[in-house]
Amino acid sequence: MRRIRLDIAYDGTHFRGWARQPALRTVQGTLEGALGRIAGSPVQLVVAGRTDAGVHASGQVAHVDVDDEQWERLTVRRRNAPEAADPIEPVAKRMAGVLGQYPDVFVTRASTAPEGFDARFSATWRRYSYRIADQVVGYDPMERHRTTTVRADLDVAAMDEAARGLVGLWDFAAYCKPRPESTTIRTLLEFDWRRDADGVLVANVRADAFCHSMVRALVGACVAVGEGKLTGEHLRIIRDNLERTSEFKVLAARGLTLTEVGYPADELLGQRAEQTRKRRDADEVGG
C-alpha cells in the first residue's frame, strides 16, 4: 500500500460534518466518491480532525492508502501534461474536475506522504479560528456562512484576557460534550481574541487536540465575558468544576474554521504517531 496526503478546504454549510453517514452529504463521503472514481475502486480517508456539521476548513489534512492498481490509475500521465516532481501531485487537479467548477470542497494539494505519516496520529496540534460580528460592525450578508452574529457590543479586551487565562494543560470537561471512554484532558496552547481590519472579532484557538464542541463552548464562554455577564475568573472556576453549565451558550458552527494542522519533522512522524496511539489506547481503557 502507498500513502497519499491530501490538503483540503471546504465550506461546511451544506455538509452534515466530516464523517461519512448513510444517505447524508458529508465531506468524507464526497471526497471518497471523487477520489474512488479516479482510482477505479473505493478508498477510505483518515482525517486530522473530524469537523461537525456546518464547520468549515481551510487547512484540513487527510491521508489515504491505495494499492498498486489504484496508484497506477491515480498517477497516469495525461497527454501533453508536464511531468510533476511528485507523481501524485496532479491528482488535486483531477479531483477538481470531478468535483465541479464551483465546489464547496476542494483539494488544495495532493502529495506522496512521507514515511510514518498519519494525518490523525502524527499531528501535534490543530488550530481553529472563530469569527463574530457584533453590533460594532453589524451584519454582513456576504459573510453569513462563516461569521456568527451577536447582538451586543462585545468587550474584546475582556474576552482576550479571559481566553488567555484558560491556556494550559487542563481537564476541559466543562467545555466539552462528553463521549463514552474518551478523555477531556487537553493542552490549550493558544487562545486569544482580536478585531480584524473590518472590526470582526476573531478568536485564535490552538490545542494538541479538541473534545467535541470544545472550541464553540470556549468561544461562547468568552462572549458571555464580552457581554459583561461573566468574568475571566468565573470561566476558570467553571473549568475547574468539571461540569457542564448553562451560564453561557455554545455558539453556532458557522463561525468556526479549522485553519491549520501541525506536524513534526518528517523523521519524527512515525514516532509521534506511535506515541499518540499508545496514549489514545490508554485513555480508552481508563488509563
Backbone hydrogen bonds, N-H to C=O, Kabsch-Sander energy under -0.5 kcal/mol:
donor,donor_aa,acceptor,acceptor_aa,energy
2,R,66,V,-3.0
4,I,64,V,-2.6
5,R,111,S,-3.2
6,L,62,A,-3.0
7,D,109,R,-2.8
8,I,60,Q,-2.8
9,A,106,F,-2.6
10,Y,57,A,-2.9
11,D,104,D,-2.7
12,G,10,Y,-0.7
14,H,11,D,-0.5
15,F,12,G,-1.6
16,R,25,R,-3.1
18,W,51,T,-2.7
24,L,21,Q,-1.8
26,T,24,L,-0.7
27,V,17,G,-1.9
28,Q,18,W,-2.5
30,T,26,T,-2.1
31,L,27,V,-2.5
32,E,28,Q,-2.9
33,G,29,G,-1.9
34,A,30,T,-1.9
35,L,31,L,-2.9
36,G,32,E,-2.5
37,R,33,G,-1.5
38,I,34,A,-1.4
39,A,35,L,-2.8
40,G,36,G,-1.6
41,S,36,G,-0.7
46,V,63,H,-2.6
48,A,61,V,-2.9
54,G,12,G,-1.2
54,G,15,F,-0.9
55,V,52,D,-1.9
56,H,256,L,-2.5
57,A,10,Y,-2.4
58,S,258,L,-2.9
59,G,258,L,-1.9
60,Q,8,I,-1.7
62,A,6,L,-2.3
63,H,46,V,-2.6
64,V,4,I,-1.9
65,D,44,Q,-0.6
66,V,2,R,-2.9
71,W,67,D,-2.7
72,E,68,D,-2.3
73,R,69,E,-1.8
74,L,70,Q,-2.5
75,T,71,W,-2.2
76,V,73,R,-0.5
78,R,76,V,-0.5
81,A,78,R,-2.0
89,E,86,D,-1.8
91,V,88,I,-1.9
92,A,89,E,-1.5
94,R,90,P,-2.1
95,M,91,V,-2.7
96,A,92,A,-1.7
97,G,93,K,-1.5
98,V,94,R,-1.3
99,L,95,M,-2.8
100,G,96,A,-1.4
106,F,9,A,-2.9
108,T,7,D,-1.8
108,T,106,F,-0.8
109,R,7,D,-1.4
111,S,5,R,-2.3
113,A,3,R,-2.0
117,F,114,P,-2.0
122,S,118,D,-2.3
124,T,262,G,-2.9
125,W,262,G,-1.0
126,R,207,A,-2.7
127,R,260,E,-2.9
128,Y,205,V,-3.1
129,S,257,T,-2.4
130,Y,203,A,-1.4
131,R,255,G,-1.8
132,I,201,L,-2.6
133,A,148,T,-2.9
134,D,132,I,-0.7
135,Q,152,A,-2.4
137,V,134,D,-0.9
138,G,134,D,-2.6
143,E,140,D,-1.9
144,R,141,P,-1.0
146,R,143,E,-1.4
147,T,143,E,-0.8
148,T,131,R,-2.3
150,V,133,A,-2.2
152,A,150,V,-2.1
154,L,152,A,-0.8
155,D,226,G,-1.3
156,V,154,L,-1.1
159,M,155,D,-2.0
160,D,156,V,-2.5
161,E,157,A,-2.2
162,A,158,A,-2.3
163,A,159,M,-2.4
164,R,160,D,-2.3
165,G,161,E,-1.3
166,L,163,A,-1.8
167,V,164,R,-1.0
168,G,188,L,-2.1
170,W,168,G,-0.7
170,W,186,R,-2.3
172,F,170,W,-0.7
172,F,184,T,-2.9
175,Y,172,F,-1.9
176,C,173,A,-1.2
177,K,212,H,-2.5
182,S,179,R,-1.6
186,R,170,W,-2.4
186,R,184,T,-0.5
188,L,168,G,-2.6
188,L,186,R,-0.7
189,L,187,T,-0.9
189,L,206,R,-1.9
190,E,206,R,-2.1
192,D,204,N,-1.8
194,R,202,V,-1.3
196,D,200,V,-2.7
199,G,196,D,-2.1
201,L,132,I,-2.5
202,V,194,R,-3.1
203,A,130,Y,-2.8
204,N,192,D,-2.6
205,V,128,Y,-2.7
205,V,203,A,-0.5
206,R,190,E,-2.5
207,A,126,R,-2.0
208,D,187,T,-1.8
214,M,211,C,-1.8
217,A,213,S,-1.8
218,L,214,M,-2.5
219,V,215,V,-2.6
220,G,216,R,-1.9
221,A,217,A,-2.3
222,C,218,L,-1.9
223,V,219,V,-2.1
224,A,220,G,-1.7
225,V,221,A,-1.3
226,G,222,C,-2.7
227,E,223,V,-1.9
228,G,225,V,-1.5
229,K,224,A,-2.4
230,L,224,A,-1.2
235,L,231,T,-1.7
236,R,232,G,-1.5
237,I,233,E,-1.9
238,I,234,H,-2.6
239,R,235,L,-2.1
240,D,236,R,-2.4
241,N,237,I,-1.5
242,L,238,I,-0.8
242,L,239,R,-1.0
243,E,238,I,-0.7
251,L,216,R,-1.7
251,L,249,K,-0.5
255,G,252,A,-0.7
256,L,253,A,-2.3
257,T,129,S,-2.5
258,L,56,H,-2.3
259,T,127,R,-2.2
259,T,257,T,-0.7
260,E,127,R,-1.5
262,G,125,W,-2.7
268,L,265,A,-2.4
269,L,265,A,-0.5
269,L,266,D,-1.3
272,R,268,L,-2.5
273,A,269,L,-2.3
274,E,270,G,-2.2
275,Q,271,Q,-2.3
276,T,272,R,-2.4
277,R,273,A,-2.3
278,K,274,E,-2.1
279,R,275,Q,-2.1
280,R,276,T,-2.7
281,D,277,R,-2.6
282,A,278,K,-2.0
283,D,279,R,-2.3
284,E,280,R,-2.2
285,V,281,D,-0.9
285,V,282,A,-0.5
286,G,283,D,-1.5
287,G,282,A,-3.9
